Amino acid sequence: AKGIGPLGNGREGGDLSSSTLISGHIQYVVENLHPYFMYALWGDPKNVDTTRTLYAKRIPVPFNFYCPRKYVHRTNDLTQSLAGFTLEDSLEFHDVSEFADNARRCLNWIAEKLQDNRWFLGNERPSEVDALLYGYLSVLLKLTLPNNALQNHIRQCPKLVQFVDRTTATYFAKEGFNSFTANGGTGQQQKQHQQNDSSNKSSPNEPSSSSSSSSSKGGEGSSKGKDSSGEQPFYTGQQQDPDDGPKERRKRYILSGLVASVAMIGYAILNGILTLPSERNYGNFIHYDDSGDYDDDDN
């Protein structure tokens, strides 16, 4: 990560194509932000239970048993190769200071690069870089974790908060809304906030009072399902999950038990631990042919 730095704007050399510029930006973000992102979700002992529960609820059976475990293994390989410790080591050996420093430096670079642009590269339409940034920033900003040091850092960067809110409102309007809506704003205030966002499309990254208030109050409260205007708020991990009622949990437990039972029975049959009875050899007993001829005992 130390040997890779942010590229220029492509005008200095004059020979950088758009695809090369995008690839360079993606590589820089992945090298600096991805390690801390993975450790915060799947490596930190304070957060891993929260992340596992959230993913297990959202991923259908039986993939909810496989995917979280796979992410933990990937994080373990990442920390072992980059930081020299495994997730099974004691917490005192989890030195992620370099991960955090690189992530903060990357976030500052992203905020500086955005400036007054609507999208990262200054184009009218988003690019692969914007999709990658939204995947990282939306989780770090919206998800409530017991230990998330970068959440406050992102909230202190209004341009990053506005980027996440703008992308959510534009492309994920049915899944979630901006941080202001997610924290229980009234219907009139939400409409006024949306009007302000639409009026500032020419310079969407100017820090306004509404965006600053949303960034400062981002984690103070959580909404309950739907707000007064009937809109579904952005899921932060604290709201009551509508798919987590008693009936849903019962169905999930029954289905999980059936899948686990079928898997164990199949494993036992394939490995010879359990054998199915047959007509010729019922009960695995040895049968001998009885000819009916017996020798009389000599008296």
C-alpha positions as CSV (number, residue, x, y, z in Angstrom):
1,A,0.0,0.0,0.0
2,K,2.9,2.3,0.6
3,G,4.2,2.1,-2.9
4,I,0.9,3.0,-4.5
5,G,-0.3,6.6,-4.6
6,P,-3.2,8.4,-6.1
7,L,-2.9,9.1,-9.7
8,G,-3.2,12.5,-11.3
9,N,-6.2,13.8,-13.2
10,G,-4.9,12.4,-16.5
11,R,-4.1,15.7,-18.1
12,E,-0.5,15.9,-16.9
13,G,0.9,13.1,-19.0
14,G,-1.7,13.3,-21.7
15,D,-1.4,9.6,-22.6
16,L,-3.5,8.1,-19.8
17,S,-6.7,6.7,-21.2
18,S,-9.9,6.7,-19.3
19,S,-9.8,2.9,-18.6
20,T,-6.2,3.2,-17.3
21,L,-7.2,6.1,-15.0
22,I,-10.2,4.2,-13.6
23,S,-8.0,1.1,-13.0
24,G,-5.4,3.1,-11.2
25,H,-8.0,4.7,-8.9
26,I,-9.7,1.4,-8.2
27,Q,-6.3,-0.2,-7.4
28,Y,-5.4,2.7,-5.0
29,V,-8.8,2.4,-3.2
30,V,-8.6,-1.3,-2.9
31,E,-5.0,-1.3,-1.6
32,N,-5.7,1.3,1.1
33,L,-9.3,1.0,2.1
34,H,-10.2,-2.7,1.6
35,P,-7.9,-4.2,4.3
36,Y,-9.4,-2.0,7.1
37,F,-12.9,-2.5,5.7
38,M,-12.6,-6.3,5.8
39,Y,-11.0,-6.3,9.3
40,A,-13.7,-3.9,10.7
41,L,-16.5,-6.2,9.5
42,W,-15.0,-9.7,9.8
43,G,-11.9,-9.5,11.9
44,D,-12.6,-7.3,14.8
45,P,-13.9,-9.5,17.7
46,K,-16.2,-6.7,18.8
47,N,-17.9,-6.5,15.4
48,V,-17.8,-10.0,13.9
49,D,-20.9,-11.2,15.8
50,T,-23.0,-8.2,14.6
51,T,-21.8,-8.7,11.0
52,R,-22.4,-12.4,11.0
53,T,-26.0,-11.9,12.4
54,L,-26.8,-9.3,9.8
55,Y,-25.5,-11.3,6.9
56,A,-27.1,-14.5,8.1
57,K,-30.5,-12.7,8.1
58,R,-30.1,-11.3,4.7
59,I,-28.6,-14.2,2.8
60,P,-30.9,-17.1,2.0
61,V,-30.4,-20.7,3.3
62,P,-28.0,-22.5,2.9
63,F,-25.7,-19.7,1.7
64,N,-26.0,-17.9,5.0
65,F,-23.9,-20.7,6.6
66,Y,-21.2,-20.6,3.9
67,C,-20.7,-16.9,3.0
68,P,-19.9,-15.5,6.4
69,R,-17.4,-18.2,7.1
70,K,-15.8,-17.6,3.7
71,Y,-15.5,-13.9,4.4
72,V,-13.8,-14.6,7.8
73,H,-11.3,-16.9,6.0
74,R,-10.5,-14.2,3.5
75,T,-10.0,-11.6,6.2
76,N,-7.7,-14.0,8.0
77,D,-5.6,-14.5,4.9
78,L,-5.5,-10.8,4.4
79,T,-4.4,-9.9,7.9
80,Q,-1.8,-12.8,7.9
81,S,-0.2,-11.6,4.7
82,L,-0.3,-7.8,5.3
83,A,-0.1,-7.5,9.1
84,G,1.5,-10.7,10.2
85,F,-1.3,-11.9,12.6
86,T,-4.2,-14.2,12.3
87,L,-7.7,-13.7,13.7
88,E,-7.2,-16.6,16.2
89,D,-4.3,-14.7,17.8
90,S,-4.9,-12.7,21.0
91,L,-6.4,-9.2,20.6
92,E,-3.2,-7.6,21.7
93,F,-1.5,-8.9,18.5
94,H,-4.1,-7.3,16.2
95,D,-2.1,-4.3,15.1
96,V,-4.2,-2.6,12.5
97,S,-2.8,0.9,13.0
98,E,-1.4,0.8,9.5
99,F,-4.7,-0.3,8.0
100,A,-6.5,2.6,9.8
101,D,-3.9,5.2,8.7
102,N,-4.0,4.1,5.1
103,A,-7.8,4.1,5.2
104,R,-8.0,7.7,6.6
105,R,-5.5,8.9,4.0
106,C,-7.6,7.3,1.3
107,L,-10.8,8.9,2.5
108,N,-9.2,12.3,2.6
109,W,-8.0,11.8,-0.9
110,I,-11.5,10.8,-2.1
111,A,-13.0,13.8,-0.4
112,E,-10.4,16.1,-2.0
113,K,-10.9,14.4,-5.4
114,L,-14.7,14.9,-5.3
115,Q,-14.5,18.6,-4.8
116,D,-17.6,20.1,-6.4
117,N,-18.2,17.2,-8.8
118,R,-21.3,15.1,-8.7
119,W,-19.3,12.0,-9.5
120,F,-15.7,11.0,-8.7
121,L,-14.2,11.6,-12.2
122,G,-16.3,14.7,-12.8
123,N,-18.4,13.0,-15.5
124,E,-22.1,13.3,-16.0
125,R,-22.6,9.6,-15.3
126,P,-21.0,7.5,-12.5
127,S,-18.1,5.1,-13.3
128,E,-16.8,1.9,-11.8
129,V,-14.9,4.0,-9.3
130,D,-18.2,5.5,-8.0
131,A,-19.7,2.0,-7.6
132,L,-16.7,0.8,-5.7
133,L,-16.6,3.9,-3.4
134,Y,-20.3,3.6,-2.7
135,G,-19.9,-0.1,-1.7
136,Y,-17.2,0.9,0.9
137,L,-18.5,4.2,2.1
138,S,-22.2,3.3,2.5
139,V,-21.4,0.3,4.8
140,L,-18.8,2.2,6.9
141,L,-21.2,5.2,7.2
142,K,-24.6,3.6,7.7
143,L,-23.9,0.3,9.5
144,T,-23.9,0.6,13.3
145,L,-21.0,-1.4,14.7
146,P,-19.7,-1.6,18.3
147,N,-16.2,-0.5,17.0
148,N,-16.1,1.6,13.8
149,A,-13.4,4.3,14.0
150,L,-13.8,5.4,10.4
151,Q,-17.5,6.2,10.8
152,N,-16.9,9.5,12.7
153,H,-14.1,10.3,10.2
154,I,-16.5,10.0,7.3
155,R,-19.1,12.0,9.1
156,Q,-16.6,14.8,9.4
157,C,-16.3,14.9,5.6
158,P,-19.5,16.4,4.2
159,K,-18.5,15.6,0.7
160,L,-18.4,11.9,1.4
161,V,-21.7,12.0,3.3
162,Q,-23.3,13.8,0.4
163,F,-21.9,11.4,-2.1
164,V,-23.4,8.4,-0.3
165,D,-26.8,10.2,0.2
166,R,-26.9,11.3,-3.5
167,T,-26.0,7.8,-4.8
168,T,-28.6,6.2,-2.5
169,A,-31.4,8.6,-3.6
170,T,-30.5,8.3,-7.3
171,Y,-30.1,4.5,-7.7
172,F,-31.3,2.9,-4.5
173,A,-34.5,4.9,-3.7
174,K,-36.5,1.7,-2.9
175,E,-33.8,0.2,-0.7
176,G,-32.8,3.2,1.4
177,F,-32.6,7.0,1.7
178,N,-30.2,9.5,2.9
179,S,-28.9,9.7,6.5
180,F,-31.3,12.5,7.3
181,T,-34.3,10.3,6.5
182,A,-32.8,7.4,8.3
183,N,-32.6,9.3,11.5
184,G,-36.2,10.2,11.8
185,G,-36.7,13.6,10.1
186,T,-40.2,14.9,9.6
187,G,-42.0,14.8,6.3
188,Q,-41.8,18.5,5.6
189,Q,-38.1,18.6,6.6
190,Q,-37.4,15.7,4.3
191,K,-39.1,17.4,1.4
192,Q,-37.2,20.6,2.0
193,H,-34.0,18.6,2.3
194,Q,-34.7,16.9,-1.0
195,Q,-35.5,20.2,-2.7
196,N,-32.2,21.6,-1.4
197,D,-30.4,18.6,-2.9
198,S,-32.1,19.0,-6.3
199,S,-31.3,22.7,-6.3
200,N,-27.7,22.1,-5.6
201,K,-27.1,19.6,-8.4
202,S,-24.8,22.0,-10.1
203,S,-22.6,22.0,-7.0
204,P,-23.8,19.1,-5.0
205,N,-20.8,18.9,-2.7
206,E,-21.2,22.3,-1.1
207,P,-21.5,21.8,2.7
208,S,-25.0,22.9,3.7
209,S,-26.7,23.1,7.1
210,S,-28.9,20.1,6.4
211,S,-26.0,17.9,5.3
212,S,-23.8,19.0,8.2
213,S,-26.6,18.3,10.6
214,S,-27.2,14.8,9.1
215,S,-23.5,14.1,9.4
216,S,-23.3,15.2,13.0
217,K,-26.5,13.4,14.0
218,G,-25.9,10.3,11.9
219,G,-25.6,7.8,14.7
220,E,-27.7,9.4,17.5
221,G,-31.0,7.8,16.7
222,S,-32.5,5.0,14.6
223,S,-35.9,4.9,12.9
224,K,-38.5,2.3,13.5
225,G,-39.3,0.6,10.2
226,K,-40.9,3.5,8.3
227,D,-41.0,7.2,9.0
228,S,-44.0,9.5,9.0
229,S,-43.9,10.0,5.2
230,G,-44.2,6.2,4.6
231,E,-40.7,5.9,3.2
232,Q,-38.4,3.0,4.2
233,P,-35.3,4.3,5.9
234,F,-31.7,3.2,5.3
235,Y,-31.1,0.0,7.2
236,T,-28.4,0.7,9.8
237,G,-28.5,-2.5,11.8
238,Q,-30.5,-1.0,14.7
239,Q,-34.0,-1.0,13.2
240,Q,-36.5,-3.7,13.9
241,D,-36.2,-6.1,11.0
242,P,-39.7,-6.8,9.5
243,D,-38.4,-10.3,8.5
244,D,-37.4,-11.2,12.0
245,G,-40.7,-11.9,13.6
246,P,-41.5,-15.1,15.6
247,K,-43.1,-16.8,12.6
248,E,-40.1,-15.9,10.4
249,R,-37.6,-17.1,12.9
250,R,-39.5,-20.4,13.4
251,K,-39.6,-21.0,9.7
252,R,-35.9,-20.2,9.4
253,Y,-35.0,-22.5,12.3
254,I,-37.0,-25.4,10.8
255,L,-35.6,-25.0,7.4
256,S,-32.1,-24.7,8.8
257,G,-32.6,-27.9,10.8
258,L,-33.9,-29.8,7.7
259,V,-31.0,-28.7,5.6
260,A,-28.5,-29.6,8.3
261,S,-30.1,-33.0,8.8
262,V,-30.0,-33.8,5.1
263,A,-26.4,-32.7,4.9
264,M,-25.3,-34.9,7.9
265,I,-27.2,-37.9,6.6
266,G,-25.7,-37.5,3.1
267,Y,-22.2,-37.2,4.6
268,A,-22.7,-40.3,6.7
269,I,-23.9,-42.4,3.8
270,L,-21.1,-41.3,1.5
271,N,-18.5,-42.1,4.0
272,G,-19.9,-45.5,5.0
273,I,-20.8,-44.5,8.5
274,L,-24.5,-45.2,7.8
275,T,-25.6,-48.0,5.4
276,L,-29.0,-48.6,4.0
277,P,-30.5,-52.1,4.5
278,S,-31.0,-54.3,1.4
279,E,-33.2,-57.3,0.8
280,R,-30.2,-59.7,0.3
281,N,-28.2,-58.5,3.2
282,Y,-30.7,-57.1,5.7
283,G,-29.1,-55.7,8.8
284,N,-25.6,-56.4,7.6
285,F,-25.7,-60.0,8.9
286,I,-24.0,-62.9,7.1
287,H,-26.3,-65.5,5.7
288,Y,-25.3,-69.1,5.2
289,D,-27.0,-71.6,2.9
290,D,-28.8,-74.2,4.9
291,S,-28.7,-77.6,3.0
292,G,-30.8,-79.4,5.7
293,D,-28.2,-82.2,6.1
294,Y,-27.1,-82.7,9.7
295,D,-24.8,-85.4,11.0
296,D,-26.1,-87.4,13.9
297,D,-24.1,-87.4,17.0
298,D,-22.3,-90.6,17.6
299,N,-23.3,-92.2,20.9
